[in-house]
Amino acid sequence: MRLADTERTALWVASGLAGVVHLLAPGVLLRLASRAYRQVLAVEFDPKPGAKRRVRLVGVAFLAVAVALRRLLDR
């Protein structure tokens, strides 16, 4: 699949930004998820102990994907 330069850049930048947000604001993301679950799905979202740590781990994964995308797509 051929991607334009801007599309390639957008992929790794978006992944990197998602990673940074997950690392810096896990509580905000959990509150947003709770609100969305309640309003859209009509169910209660109850984060368990350690949820913030797991959200941060997802952020690390997003950053790793961003690095991999940058290396793969800049070829």
C-alpha positions, -999 to +999 in steps of 0.1 A: +000+000+000+014+034-010+010+063+015+017+099+009+044+115+031+018+134+051-002+101+057+030+084+069+038+113+092+003+114+106+004+077+115+035+078+137+027+113+151-009+102+161+005+071+177+031+091+196+005+116+208-018+088+220+011+074+239+019+107+256-017+112+266-019+077+280+013+083+300+005+118+313-033+116+319-045+081+327-070+094+352-086+117+327-088+088+302-104+066+328-130+092+336-138+098+300-142+060+295-165+059+325-187+087+311-188+072+276-197+037+289-225+053+310-239+075+282-234+053+252-236+018+265-258+024+295-234+004+317-212+012+347-175+013+341-156+005+373-118+007+370-101-018+392-070-010+413-040-006+391-060+007+361-039+038+359-007+017+357-022-004+329-033+027+310+003+040+312+015+006+299-007+011+269+009+045+265+043+028+264+030+004+237+017+033+217+051+050+218+068+018+208+045+015+178+052+052+169+089+045+169+084+013+148+062+032+123+086+060+119+114+036+112+094+014+088+076+042+069+107+064+065+124+039+042 
